[in-house]
Structure formats: structure tokens, C-alpha cells
Amino acid sequence: MFRTTVENLLKDGLEEKQHLFLIDLSISEDNSIKVVIDGDTGVTVEDCMYISRAIEHNLDREEQDFSLEVASAGATAPLKNKRQFKKNVGRTLELKTNDKEIEVDLIDATDNHIIVQWKSREPKPVGKGKVTVQNKAEIAYEDIVEAKVMIKF
């Protein structure tokens, strides 16, 4: 019952802030609540405070003892949600699939797959040496083992 109450309060808070979305919610045996959120345009401290208050102010500490932590998905955290892929179109990803691990440019993200491109060195069709080839692929979300945004300075 406690979990359902927290989930409903979180849902209501996220409905108020349409640009935010849930990445992860965990509630341990000792009622330690951890919420990880992300946003289409990033997450501010005020966003975390808003979600925290949406939950905390509607739970009765006299009735239930709990701790609450609301955080944003870190810059180096793996992408888990389709909306995270959509917000990162145009960025470089470190992408792991079942058969390869490559650095790719995220060109587009739909509801079913992502479109990526990358360069690779391959043997020339004729003669010795290698040539740089531009590759492009559609990859279904279910084929992605892990994807992280590459931070460049």
C-alpha cells in the first residue's frame, strides 16, 4: 500500500511538470525511497525539490517512517528511457549491442528504434590499404545493451 501511494504521488507530481519523466523508482524494505528523474530540457534543483515535496508533503510521518531522495539522472548514467534518446539526438553515444561496441552519432530516435551513424576503417575493395567508410544503421531499443552519452570538452 505504501508503494502504491508513493507511485501515485510521484505520477501526480510528474503530470504537473510535463517536461520531467521517471527513470527509476525504488523503495527498500526500510521505506527508503529513491527517485531518479530526467527532463526534456534537463533537470534543475528546483525540479528535484518539487518532486520531493509532491511526495513528502502528502505522506504522514506519524503513520509511516520513511526517507526520500530525489535525484536527476547523471550525465554519465546509461540511457534507459526512449525520451532520453530523443533529447540526445545530435550527440555522440557509446553504444553496446549484443554483437558490437561502437562510438556513434545519434541521428534520430523514434518510438521503436534509433538511427545512428559512425565511421570505420575497412579494407579497400581493390588493392592494399584501408578506406574510411560512413556507416548508418537502425537499431531497435530491445537490441541495445547499454548506451551512454559521450561527454566532450
Backbone as numpy.savetxt, mean C-alpha at the origin, in Angstrom:
# Nx Ny Nz CAx CAy CAz Cx Cy Cz
-17.05 -9.00 19.64 -17.88 -7.81 19.64 -17.00 -6.54 19.64
-15.92 -6.57 20.41 -15.02 -5.41 20.47 -14.43 -5.14 19.09
-14.00 -6.21 18.39 -13.43 -6.05 17.06 -14.44 -5.43 16.09
-15.67 -5.91 16.13 -16.71 -5.38 15.25 -16.96 -3.91 15.51
-16.97 -3.53 16.77 -17.17 -2.13 17.14 -16.05 -1.26 16.58
-14.81 -1.72 16.75 -13.65 -0.97 16.25 -13.71 -0.87 14.73
-14.02 -1.98 14.05 -14.11 -1.98 12.59 -15.16 -0.98 12.10
-16.31 -0.94 12.77 -17.38 -0.01 12.38 -16.97 1.44 12.61
-16.32 1.72 13.74 -15.86 3.08 14.01 -14.81 3.51 12.99
-13.90 2.60 12.65 -12.87 2.88 11.65 -13.51 3.14 10.29
-14.47 2.31 9.92 -15.18 2.48 8.64 -15.85 3.85 8.58
-16.51 4.24 9.66 -17.17 5.54 9.70 -16.15 6.68 9.57
-15.02 6.56 10.25 -13.97 7.58 10.16 -13.41 7.71 8.76
-13.21 6.57 8.10 -12.68 6.59 6.73 -13.70 7.12 5.73
-14.98 6.91 6.00 -16.01 7.46 5.12 -16.03 8.97 5.18
-15.69 9.54 6.33 -15.63 10.99 6.48 -14.44 11.58 5.74
-13.37 10.84 5.62 -12.14 11.27 4.94 -11.93 10.35 3.74
-12.61 10.66 2.65 -12.62 9.80 1.46 -11.24 9.56 0.84
-10.29 10.48 1.07 -8.96 10.33 0.48 -8.10 9.32 1.24
-8.56 8.88 2.41 -7.83 7.89 3.20 -8.38 6.49 2.96
-7.52 5.49 3.10 -7.98 4.11 2.99 -7.16 3.22 3.92
-7.75 2.09 4.30 -7.16 1.17 5.26 -6.14 0.26 4.59
-4.99 0.13 5.21 -3.98 -0.83 4.77 -4.02 -2.06 5.68
-4.08 -1.83 7.00 -4.07 -2.96 7.92 -4.74 -2.58 9.24
-5.44 -3.53 9.81 -6.03 -3.38 11.14 -5.73 -4.66 11.90
-5.13 -4.52 13.07 -4.90 -5.69 13.91 -5.31 -5.35 15.34
-5.91 -6.33 15.97 -6.30 -6.20 17.38 -5.80 -7.44 18.09
-4.89 -7.24 19.03 -4.30 -8.37 19.74 -5.22 -8.85 20.87
-4.81 -9.93 21.52 -5.58 -10.50 22.62 -5.78 -9.51 23.77
-4.77 -8.63 24.00 -4.87 -7.67 25.10 -5.52 -6.35 24.65
-6.27 -6.40 23.53 -6.98 -5.24 22.98 -6.05 -4.10 22.57
-4.91 -4.45 22.07 -3.99 -3.47 21.50 -4.37 -3.30 20.03
-4.87 -2.13 19.68 -5.37 -1.86 18.34 -4.28 -1.15 17.54
-3.98 -1.67 16.36 -3.01 -1.01 15.48 -3.68 -0.83 14.12
-3.73 0.43 13.68 -4.35 0.79 12.40 -3.28 1.40 11.52
-3.17 0.91 10.28 -2.25 1.49 9.30 -3.11 2.00 8.14
-2.94 3.29 7.83 -3.72 3.91 6.76 -2.80 4.51 5.71
-3.36 4.78 4.56 -2.66 5.50 3.51 -3.67 6.44 2.88
-3.20 7.34 2.04 -4.09 8.30 1.42 -3.71 8.54 -0.03
-4.69 8.93 -0.81 -4.44 9.19 -2.23 -3.41 10.30 -2.43
-3.35 11.23 -1.48 -2.38 12.32 -1.57 -1.43 12.31 -0.38
-1.26 11.15 0.23 -0.41 11.03 1.41 -1.24 11.10 2.68
-0.56 10.99 3.82 -1.23 11.00 5.12 -0.53 12.02 6.01
-1.31 12.88 6.62 -0.75 13.88 7.54 -0.92 13.41 8.98
-0.25 14.08 9.89 -0.41 13.80 11.31 -1.87 14.04 11.70
-2.47 15.07 11.13 -3.87 15.39 11.43 -4.80 14.26 10.98
-4.47 13.61 9.85 -5.27 12.46 9.40 -5.21 11.33 10.41
-4.01 11.04 10.91 -3.85 9.98 11.91 -4.60 10.34 13.19
-4.52 11.60 13.59 -5.23 12.05 14.79 -6.74 11.91 14.60
-7.23 12.26 13.42 -8.66 12.19 13.15 -9.16 10.74 13.27
-8.45 9.80 12.66 -8.85 8.40 12.71 -8.74 7.87 14.14
-7.69 8.27 14.84 -7.51 7.85 16.23 -8.69 8.32 17.08
-9.07 9.58 16.92 -10.19 10.13 17.69 -11.51 9.49 17.30
-11.67 9.18 16.01 -12.91 8.54 15.55 -13.13 7.21 16.26
-12.05 6.53 16.58 -12.16 5.25 17.29 -12.20 5.48 18.80
-11.18 6.17 19.32 -11.01 6.29 20.76 -12.17 7.01 21.45
-12.67 8.06 20.86 -13.72 8.85 21.51 -15.07 8.14 21.54
-15.17 7.04 20.81 -16.43 6.31 20.77 -16.35 4.96 21.48
-15.25 4.71 22.18 -15.11 3.50 22.99 -15.08 3.91 24.46
-15.64 3.10 25.29 -15.71 3.40 26.72 -14.59 2.65 27.45
-13.64 3.41 27.99 -12.52 2.79 28.72 -12.98 2.12 30.01
-14.11 2.54 30.54 -14.67 1.89 31.74 -15.13 0.48 31.39
-15.59 0.32 30.17 -16.12 -0.96 29.72 -15.03 -1.87 29.16
-14.06 -1.29 28.45 -13.03 -2.07 27.77 -11.69 -1.35 27.87
-10.67 -2.06 28.35 -9.33 -1.50 28.40 -8.65 -1.77 27.05
-8.03 -0.76 26.45 -7.39 -0.93 25.15 -6.27 0.08 24.97
-5.40 -0.21 24.01 -4.43 0.78 23.56 -4.64 0.94 22.05
-4.31 2.12 21.54 -4.59 2.42 20.14 -3.39 3.10 19.49
-3.01 2.62 18.32 -1.95 3.23 17.54 -2.45 3.37 16.10
-2.38 4.59 15.58 -2.75 4.85 14.19 -1.51 5.39 13.50
-1.12 4.77 12.38 0.09 5.17 11.67 -0.17 5.16 10.17
0.69 5.86 9.46 0.62 5.82 8.01 1.53 4.71 7.50
1.23 4.22 6.32 2.10 3.23 5.69 3.42 3.92 5.39
4.51 3.34 5.79 5.82 3.95 5.59 6.21 4.03 4.13
7.14 4.92 3.84 7.59 5.12 2.46 8.23 3.86 1.89
8.81 3.04 2.75 9.49 1.83 2.27 8.65 0.58 2.48
7.42 0.72 2.97 6.55 -0.43 3.20 6.05 -0.97 1.85
5.91 -2.28 1.74 5.38 -2.86 0.50 3.97 -2.36 0.20
3.66 -2.22 -1.08 2.32 -1.81 -1.50 1.39 -3.01 -1.32
0.22 -2.78 -0.71 -0.72 -3.87 -0.44 -2.08 -3.64 -1.08
-2.42 -2.40 -1.34 -3.75 -2.03 -1.76 -3.70 -1.49 -3.20
-4.71 -1.80 -4.00 -4.75 -1.32 -5.39 -4.67 0.20 -5.47
-5.27 0.88 -4.49 -5.21 2.35 -4.50 -3.78 2.85 -4.31
-2.93 2.07 -3.61 -1.54 2.46 -3.45 -0.82 2.40 -4.80
-1.13 1.39 -5.61 -0.53 1.30 -6.94 -0.98 2.48 -7.79
-2.27 2.81 -7.74 -2.80 3.90 -8.54 -2.16 5.23 -8.16
-1.92 5.45 -6.88 -1.34 6.72 -6.45 0.15 6.81 -6.81
0.79 5.68 -7.08 2.22 5.67 -7.37 2.54 5.50 -8.86
1.54 5.68 -9.72 1.80 5.64 -11.17 2.84 6.70 -11.51
3.83 6.31 -12.31 4.89 7.24 -12.70 6.15 7.06 -11.86
6.07 6.24 -10.83 7.23 6.02 -9.96 7.91 4.69 -10.29
9.10 4.52 -9.77 9.86 3.29 -9.98 9.60 2.34 -8.82
9.33 1.07 -9.16 9.06 0.05 -8.15 10.11 -1.05 -8.19
10.36 -1.62 -7.03 11.11 -2.87 -6.95 10.03 -3.94 -6.89
9.93 -4.74 -7.94 8.81 -5.66 -8.11 9.28 -7.11 -8.07
8.62 -7.90 -7.23 8.91 -9.34 -7.15 7.65 -10.07 -7.58
7.83 -10.95 -8.58 6.75 -11.84 -8.99 7.23 -13.26 -8.70
6.42 -14.23 -9.05 6.80 -15.62 -8.79 8.07 -16.04 -9.55
8.33 -15.41 -10.70 9.46 -15.85 -11.50 10.57 -14.82 -11.70
10.40 -13.59 -11.22 11.48 -12.61 -11.40 11.41 -11.49 -10.36
12.53 -10.80 -10.24 12.65 -9.63 -9.38 13.31 -8.54 -10.23
12.57 -7.46 -10.50 13.07 -6.42 -11.39 12.70 -5.03 -10.89
13.43 -4.05 -11.36 13.13 -2.65 -11.09 12.37 -2.15 -12.31
11.15 -1.63 -12.08 10.27 -1.26 -13.18 9.70 0.14 -12.96
9.25 0.75 -14.04 8.50 2.00 -13.97 7.02 1.64 -14.04
6.24 2.12 -13.09 4.81 1.86 -13.06 4.12 2.83 -14.00
3.57 2.31 -15.09 2.95 3.12 -16.14 1.47 3.35 -15.86
0.78 2.31 -15.38 -0.66 2.43 -15.12 -1.07 1.36 -14.12
-2.19 1.59 -13.46 -2.76 0.64 -12.52 -4.27 0.62 -12.71
-4.81 -0.55 -13.00 -6.25 -0.70 -13.17 -6.80 -1.49 -11.98
-8.04 -1.89 -12.05 -8.63 -2.69 -10.98 -8.13 -4.13 -10.98
-7.58 -4.59 -12.13 -7.17 -5.99 -12.26 -5.67 -6.21 -12.36
-4.93 -5.21 -12.86 -3.50 -5.41 -13.10 -2.75 -4.07 -13.12
-1.43 -4.20 -13.17 -0.59 -3.01 -13.36 0.12 -3.16 -14.70
0.52 -2.03 -15.27 1.30 -2.03 -16.50 2.65 -1.40 -16.15
3.71 -2.14 -16.45 5.06 -1.70 -16.10 5.95 -1.76 -17.33
7.05 -0.99 -17.25 8.07 -1.08 -18.30 9.44 -1.01 -17.64
10.43 -1.62 -18.31 11.79 -1.63 -17.81 12.74 -1.90 -18.98
13.99 -1.56 -18.78 15.01 -1.82 -19.79 15.85 -3.01 -19.36
16.26 -3.80 -20.34 17.15 -4.93 -20.06 18.17 -5.07 -21.18
19.28 -5.68 -20.84 20.33 -5.95 -21.83 20.17 -7.38 -22.30
20.04 -7.54 -23.62 19.84 -8.86 -24.19 20.80 -9.06 -25.36
21.13 -10.31 -25.66 22.05 -10.58 -26.78 21.47 -10.05 -28.09
22.38 -9.54 -28.95 21.95 -9.06 -30.27 21.38 -10.23 -31.06
20.38 -9.95 -31.93 19.84 -11.03 -32.75 20.88 -11.61 -33.70
21.77 -10.74 -34.18 22.83 -11.18 -35.09 24.15 -10.63 -34.59
25.16 -11.45 -34.51 26.48 -10.99 -34.09 26.68 -11.06 -32.59
27.85 -10.56 -32.19 28.21 -10.59 -30.78 27.76 -9.31 -30.09
27.72 -9.36 -28.76 27.37 -8.19 -27.97 25.93 -8.19 -27.52
25.58 -7.11 -26.86 24.22 -6.99 -26.31 23.61 -5.66 -26.75
22.31 -5.62 -26.68 21.56 -4.43 -27.03 20.55 -4.15 -25.90
20.26 -2.87 -25.65 19.28 -2.51 -24.64 17.88 -2.60 -25.24
17.01 -3.31 -24.54 15.65 -3.55 -25.02 14.66 -2.96 -24.02
13.64 -2.27 -24.54 12.56 -1.72 -23.71 11.49 -2.80 -23.59
11.19 -3.22 -22.37 10.17 -4.25 -22.10 8.93 -3.59 -21.50
7.78 -4.18 -21.78 6.52 -3.70 -21.22 5.67 -4.92 -20.90
4.98 -4.88 -19.75 4.17 -6.04 -19.37 2.98 -5.61 -18.54
1.92 -6.43 -18.64 0.77 -6.32 -17.75 0.94 -7.41 -16.71
0.83 -7.03 -15.44 1.00 -8.02 -14.37 -0.23 -7.96 -13.48
-0.88 -9.10 -13.32 -2.07 -9.18 -12.46 -1.66 -9.03 -11.00
-2.52 -8.42 -10.21 -2.21 -8.21 -8.79 -1.89 -9.52 -8.08
-2.60 -10.59 -8.45 -2.38 -11.87 -7.77 -1.01 -12.48 -8.10
-0.36 -12.00 -9.15 0.97 -12.49 -9.50 2.10 -11.70 -8.82
1.74 -10.64 -8.11 2.74 -9.81 -7.43 3.00 -10.38 -6.04
4.26 -10.74 -5.80 4.65 -11.24 -4.48 4.90 -10.05 -3.56
5.62 -9.05 -4.07 5.91 -7.86 -3.29 6.26 -6.71 -4.24
5.83 -5.51 -3.87 6.17 -4.32 -4.64 6.47 -3.19 -3.67
7.62 -2.55 -3.89 8.02 -1.41 -3.04 8.40 -0.25 -3.94
8.04 0.94 -3.50 8.43 2.16 -4.23 9.92 2.40 -3.96
10.67 2.67 -5.02 12.09 2.98 -4.90 12.21 4.46 -4.56
12.87 4.76 -3.47 13.07 6.15 -3.05 14.35 6.64 -3.72
14.22 7.73 -4.48 15.38 8.29 -5.17 15.60 9.72 -4.72
16.86 10.07 -4.57 17.22 11.42 -4.14 17.97 12.13 -5.23
